[in-house]
């Protein structure tokens, strides 16, 4: 014979009402953070990138990026510093960890990585270095303990050749080839 179903020991019913909170008519909007200070050349002015990109840049009236830029973390501290020339990355480029420690630095020329690049750990230790010429060379990235994470070949800024990914133990886990 099957046992009869039993009711739960206790049952609670909770009734909820929707509440719409309307600010008083004289309430002020929260203050927006001060935009970063950029030294824009004549013929350019500081502009905000379209949302959600948290970047301020110097740009021409037509919106072409030309001059320094800064990308911000949500707390309004610097994430990336660099510059554009005629809409392409050009000059020194620096990426930071939250908290302000330099994470990566190098240079761009006409939108392509060019010259010596360094990646640093959160405490400032050198993780690794590589060189690029007009976007051509082998780009590398490292785990925070200094072990190689990724290696990919680029030609004129486009993946071309092998891509290798390594796990934290240094084992090669992915090999791909870009044509």
C-alpha positions, 0 to 999 in steps of 0.5 A: 500500500502506497503512503499518503502524501504529506504536507510540509511541516510549515508553509509561509506565504509572502506577499510583496508589493512593487515599490517605485522610488522617485527622487525628489524633483530638486534632487541633483544628479550624481556628479560625473568624474572629471575627464582626464587631462589631455594635451591636445594639439591645435585642431584637435580637442578632447573627446569621449569614445562612444559607450561602453569604451572607457576612453578619452582621446584627442580628435579632430572635428570629424572624430579621427583620433589624433594625439594622446589617449587614455583608457580608464578602469571603472574606478577612474584610474589609468588602464592604458596610455598611448597616442594616435596619428591620423586614426592609427596607434602611433608612439609609446603605448603602456598598459597598467594593472588595477592599482597603477603598476605598469603591465606592458609597454612598447611602441606602435608605428602607423597602427602596428607594433614596432620596436621593443615590447616588455611585459611585467608582473603585478610587482614590477618584475620583468616577465618577458620581452620581444621585438617587432618590426612594422607589425612583423615578428613573434609576439609573446605573453607570459603568466604572472610567474614568468612562464610563457603563455602564448606565442604567435607569429604576426606579419604586418599586424595580422596573425600569420604562421604558428600560434602556440598556447601553453598551460601553467606547467609549460606544456604545449596545449594548442598549436594552430597555424594561420595562413 
